Amino acid sequence: MSVRLLAPAEARRRIPDLAAVLLDCVEGGASVSFMDGFSMAEAVGFYADVVEAVEAGQAYLFAAFEGDHLVGTVQLWPADKPNQPHRCDIAKMLVHRDARRAGHGERLMRAAEAHAKSLGKSLLTLDTQEGDAADRLYRRLGWQAIGTIPGYALWPDGRPCDTVFFYKQI
């Protein structure tokens, strides 16, 4: 098992693998911006846009592997506002359902945190659904919950879900 930062060329080659992880998570009920009926073509389009940002130096993309098989991913987005040069957002921390409970999420988060620190960042933010496995992981890794917004997002089936926001000083 390993986690690594994807260089732009590898990120582009891995778009189908990244899309497969995203599609699996949405099909499994994860509230990660997409709704039931989300297709592989839409997932590929989403990651094509992410890879464009990676190629432009606007984002960093990490992947977790079992051997050469991509099983998870997380994104690191440095803030683009002049008054926030110290901050990054964590986005789309996803692990394929078949690879969960093996430590991939923790390794992905630690890699993203370490990379943010190497960039001179001191504050990270993220959000997730209250009470889910990711919520528990972030708390265990020392993230501080700052509040919950009821009904902030929707589950893929259209039901509202509560979202908790976190920060971590690194």
N, C-alpha and C positions, 0 to 999 in steps of 0.2 A: 504494500500500500504506500502511496506517495501523494504529495500535493506539490504542485509547482505553478509558478506564474507563467502564463502562456504568452510567448512572443507573438507579435501580430500575424506572422505567416502561419504558425501552428494554430492560432486561434481561428483563422479563416478556414484551415483544413478541417478543424474540429467542429464547425458549425452544425453538421448533422448530429454529432454525438451530444453536443450541448442542447440542441433542440429536443433530442430524445429524452434527456433528463427532465427538461422543462415540461414536456408533454406528459410524461409519467407522473410528475408531481401534480399537475392540474387534474389529470384523470383520477388521481388519488384523493382529490378534494382540497388541495392546498389553495389558499386564497393568496395568489401571487400575481394579481392584476388581470387574470384571464378567466373566461367563463366556460361552462360546459359547451361542447361543440368545438372547442379550440382545436385547430388542426396542426399537423406536422408542418404544412406550408407556412402557417402563421408563426409557428415556433422558429422555423428557419429564418423567416423575415425578421423576427425580433432579434435573434442573435446576429444576423447580418448587420443590423443597426449597431448593436453593441460592439461588434468587431470593428466597424468603421470608427467608433469612438476610441477604441484601443489603438488603432492605426494612427489616429490623430493625436494620440498622447493625452486624451481626455479621461481615460478610464483604464483600470487594470483588471484583468480577468484571470482568476485562479481556477485550477481544475484538480479534482481528486481522482486518483487512478487505482484500480486493482489490476496489476500488470500493465497492459497497454489499454485497458478498457476504462473509458471515462465514466465515472459514477457520480460525480458531484461537481459543483461549481459555486463560486461566489464572486461578486464584483466589488471593486473599490473605486469610488468616484470622488476625487478631490473637489472640494467646493470651488465654484467658479466666480465667486463674488470677491471683490477687492478687500472687503473687511473680514474675510474668513480664510486667510491663507493657511491657517493652522488646522483645518478641519477636513474630514472625508466622510462620505456616507457609505455604508455597507448596503448592498442590494442583492436580491435574488440568491440567497444562500439556499441551495437546492441539493438534495441527495436522492438519487433514485431509490424507490421503495425497496428494491432487492438488495441494496447495499447499506441500508440503515442499521444503526446500533453497532457499527464497527469502528466508530471514532472519526469518520470522514468529516462530519460537520465541525467537530472541535479542531481538527487539523486545518481545515479550510479557514476557520475564523482566526486561528493563531497565525497562519501565514499572512492573511490580510492585515491583521494588526501589526505584525512585524514589518511588513512592507510599508505601511503607513508611517510607522515610526522612522524607518530608514529614509523616508521622504521629508522628515522633519515635522510631521503632523503630531498634534498632541490631543486631539479630540475626534472621536468617532461617534456617529449616530446611526440608528436603524430603527425599523419598526417591524412588528410581527403580530400574529394573532394571539390574543391573550389565552394562556393556558395550553398552547400547543407544545410540541417537543422542542421547537426552536426557542420558545420563550424560556423553557426550563434550561436549555443549553446556555443561552446568553446569561442568565442569572448565575449559573454555575461558573461561568468564565469571568465573573466580576463586573458584568454590565449592570448599570443602575437604571431601573425603571423610573420614568418621570411622570407617567400617567397613561390612562386608558381613555380612548374615545369610543363610546358605544356606537355600534353601527357604522363605523368609519369606512369599512369596505364590505364587499360581498363574498360569500363562498361561491365557488363555481356554479352551484345550483340556484343562486339568486338570493339565498337567505342572508340577512345582515350578519356581520361578525364584528366583534370588538377588536380594536387594534391598540397594542401597547407600544409606547415609544421608549427607546433606550438611548443612553450615552455611555461612553467609556473614555476616561482620560488615560492616555498612554504615555 
